[in-house]
Amino acid sequence: MKKFTGLLLLPFFACTNSDQKQELSLSATLAQGSWVDLTYSFSDETLYWPTADRFRFDTVFVGQTPGGFYYEAFNYCAAEHGGTHLDAPVHFAQGKWTTDQVPLDNLCGDAVVVDVWAKAANNADYQVGISDVETWENSNGKIPDNAILLFRTGYGAYYPDAKKYLGTDERGPEAVAKLHFPGIHPDLAAWLVNNRKIKAVGVDVASVDYGQSKEFKTHRVLYEKNISGFENVANMDKLPVKGAYVIALPMKIKHGSGGPLRIMAWVKN
């Protein structure tokens, strides 16, 4: 039998009773699981950094045209970094991948979910540490090479309530100091780049650094190694701790530092 791991976006083979190999198509493989949408819809409720432009959705035309047929069209405008979105490495690391340069292979892969909700529930400033990952590995084995590493803090349950999710619903430069939400500790970021081989990290909060960060060291450490970030990831509670396969496709903005992200996970039934 041909060995496979994760989803593998290729046909694989299963042995029949007659010891013949029968190809199982990709569509047949996918039918053995289901998709989980990890993306928040973009709307006037979408959460952005207090200093970033918010999502705007303007009507061009809705209704019956003079030609007698129905037609809809809209214009939209928004900052790159808001809602469910990609942080391209260049966002905090000069000369690293821009949004359009991140290889497709780095936007998909087997997912690992480290759950720290029990620690973050009563500590909005919690930072996921090395011990959290070591605890996960003690129960589930070493994080596999080329994994997409997701951290569930549980704060996704608050989205889009800015006060609960971000720590403040105020806008403007003065509001930044009032941000309180969990993130990834810089020590863990450094440990990951030195000891594990991952493609990307994802969080169910607004930033890979915690809300009170002023130096954004986690961004800098990870992105310097071309490890992208997925922020404001939805529905992490619907994923197993391992075994899901993630596909994260951003708007392909040339020279961009990030962009709106449509991210999903395939989970075997």
Order of alpha helices (4+ residues) and beta strands (2+ residues): beta-beta-alpha-beta-beta-beta-beta-beta-alpha-beta-alpha-beta-alpha-beta-alpha-beta-alpha-beta-beta-beta
